[in-house]
Amino acid sequence: MPDLGLTHLAAGIGAGLAVIGGGYGIGRLAASAMEASGRQPEAQGDIRTSMIIAAALIEGVTLFAEVIAIVMALK
Protein backbone atom coordinates (compact mmCIF):
# COMPACT_ATOMS: atom_id res chain seq x y z
CA MET A 1 0.00 0.00 0.00
CA PRO A 2 1.51 3.35 -1.01
CA ASP A 3 2.35 6.02 1.51
CA LEU A 4 -0.64 8.38 1.73
CA GLY A 5 1.52 11.25 2.95
CA LEU A 6 3.39 11.41 -0.33
CA THR A 7 0.13 11.16 -2.28
CA HIS A 8 -1.31 14.12 -0.40
CA LEU A 9 1.92 16.05 -0.84
CA ALA A 10 1.89 15.44 -4.59
CA ALA A 11 -1.77 16.49 -4.78
CA GLY A 12 -1.02 19.67 -2.85
CA ILE A 13 1.93 20.54 -5.06
CA GLY A 14 -0.12 19.86 -8.18
CA ALA A 15 -2.99 22.02 -6.93
CA GLY A 16 -0.60 24.81 -6.00
CA LEU A 17 1.08 24.77 -9.39
CA ALA A 18 -2.31 24.84 -11.11
CA VAL A 19 -3.37 27.90 -9.13
CA ILE A 20 -0.07 29.68 -9.73
CA GLY A 21 -0.25 28.96 -13.47
CA GLY A 22 -3.87 30.08 -13.72
CA GLY A 23 -3.18 33.28 -11.79
CA TYR A 24 -0.16 34.06 -13.95
CA GLY A 25 -2.12 33.44 -17.15
CA ILE A 26 -5.06 35.61 -16.14
CA GLY A 27 -2.69 38.34 -14.96
CA ARG A 28 -0.89 38.42 -18.30
CA LEU A 29 -4.21 38.34 -20.11
CA ALA A 30 -5.54 41.31 -18.16
CA ALA A 31 -2.33 43.29 -18.61
CA SER A 32 -2.37 42.72 -22.36
CA ALA A 33 -6.06 43.63 -22.58
CA MET A 34 -5.50 46.89 -20.68
CA GLU A 35 -2.58 47.75 -22.94
CA ALA A 36 -4.65 47.02 -26.05
CA SER A 37 -7.55 49.11 -24.71
CA GLY A 38 -5.16 51.97 -24.11
CA ARG A 39 -3.87 51.79 -27.68
CA GLN A 40 -7.29 51.39 -29.32
CA PRO A 41 -10.07 52.71 -27.08
CA GLU A 42 -12.65 52.26 -29.85
CA ALA A 43 -12.12 48.47 -29.77
CA GLN A 44 -12.55 48.22 -26.01
CA GLY A 45 -15.79 46.20 -26.19
CA ASP A 46 -14.32 43.53 -28.47
CA ILE A 47 -11.17 43.34 -26.37
CA ARG A 48 -13.19 42.94 -23.18
CA THR A 49 -15.31 40.17 -24.69
CA SER A 50 -12.24 38.26 -25.88
CA MET A 51 -10.58 38.75 -22.50
CA ILE A 52 -13.58 37.36 -20.60
CA ILE A 53 -13.78 34.30 -22.86
CA ALA A 54 -10.06 33.61 -22.52
CA ALA A 55 -10.16 34.10 -18.73
CA ALA A 56 -13.05 31.63 -18.48
CA LEU A 57 -11.06 29.06 -20.45
CA ILE A 58 -8.02 29.54 -18.22
CA GLU A 59 -10.17 29.20 -15.10
CA GLY A 60 -11.78 26.07 -16.54
CA VAL A 61 -8.43 24.39 -17.07
CA THR A 62 -7.32 25.42 -13.58
CA LEU A 63 -10.50 24.05 -12.04
CA PHE A 64 -10.03 20.78 -13.95
CA ALA A 65 -6.48 20.50 -12.58
CA GLU A 66 -7.78 21.17 -9.06
CA VAL A 67 -10.37 18.40 -9.40
CA ILE A 68 -7.71 15.98 -10.61
CA ALA A 69 -5.53 16.90 -7.60
CA ILE A 70 -8.46 16.30 -5.21
CA VAL A 71 -9.27 12.95 -6.82
CA MET A 72 -5.61 11.99 -6.59
CA ALA A 73 -5.54 12.90 -2.89
CA LEU A 74 -8.69 10.95 -2.08
CA LYS A 75 -7.74 7.81 -3.97
FENRADA-V370152 format. One record per pair of residues at least 24 apart in sequence whose ideal C-beta (glycine too) atoms are under 10 Angstrom apart, sorted by the first residue. I is the first residue (numbers start at 1). J is the second residue. If there is no record, write none. Layout:
BEGIN
I:J
I:J
END
This chain:
BEGIN
2:75
4:73
4:75
7:72
7:73
7:74
7:75
8:69
8:72
8:73
8:74
9:73
10:69
10:72
10:73
11:66
11:68
11:69
11:70
11:71
11:72
11:73
11:74
11:75
12:69
12:72
12:73
13:69
14:65
14:66
14:68
14:69
14:70
14:72
14:73
15:62
15:65
15:66
15:67
15:68
15:69
15:70
15:72
15:73
16:69
17:65
17:69
18:61
18:62
18:63
18:64
18:65
18:66
18:67
18:68
18:69
19:62
19:65
19:66
19:69
20:62
21:58
21:61
21:62
21:65
22:55
22:58
22:59
22:60
22:61
22:62
22:63
22:65
22:66
23:58
23:62
24:58
25:54
25:55
25:57
25:58
25:59
25:61
25:62
26:51
26:54
26:55
26:56
26:58
26:59
26:62
28:58
29:54
29:55
29:57
29:58
30:54
30:55
END
